[in-house]
Amino acid sequence: MGEVKTPTGSAYPYYWDEDTGEVTVGNEPAGTASSADEAWRKANFYATTSQKWKN
């Protein structure tokens, strides 16, 4: 779906499954989202903190 970067500049692809809402960064689960914008926010948060977004 797109790409997010870590604070050190490494880039990882992220994916959002519109059917399940699951967001993954590389092969790591990063939470669930109901829109593409929310998926990017959660993927970006995961890439910068290595933690899942807490709702």
N, C-alpha and C positions, 0 to 999 in steps of 0.2 A: 504494500500500500504506500509505503514511504520509507523514510530513513530518519533516525534520530542519532544524536551524537552525545557521547559521554563528555565529562569535563576535560578529559585528556585529549579529546579530539577524535577518538575512535568512533566510527559510524556503524550502526547496526540497522538492518531492515526491521520494520515492524509491520504486523498484519492485524487486520480486524475482520473477524468473521461476523458478517451482518446478521446471520441466522441465530447464532448463539450469543453474540456480543463479546466473545472472548478476544482479548488483545494479547498478542505475543510480541516480544522484542527478541530477535534472534530465535532461539528455541525456548526462551523463558516466559512463563505466563506473567502478564503484567496487570491483570484485572479484567473487568468487563466494562463495556461502553455501549451506549444506545445511539451514538452518532459518530460520524467520522471525526468531528472536532474533538469530542470527548476522548476518542481513541488516541488521537495525537497527543493530547494533554497527558493521558495516563502513560503512554509509551515514553514520552519525553521525561516525565517524572521518574519512571523506572530507570531510564538510561542515566539520569543525573544523580539518583540517590541509591540505586540498586534495591529499592523497596517498592512494594505495591502501594498504590494509592488507597488510602483508607477512606471509605465513604462515611 
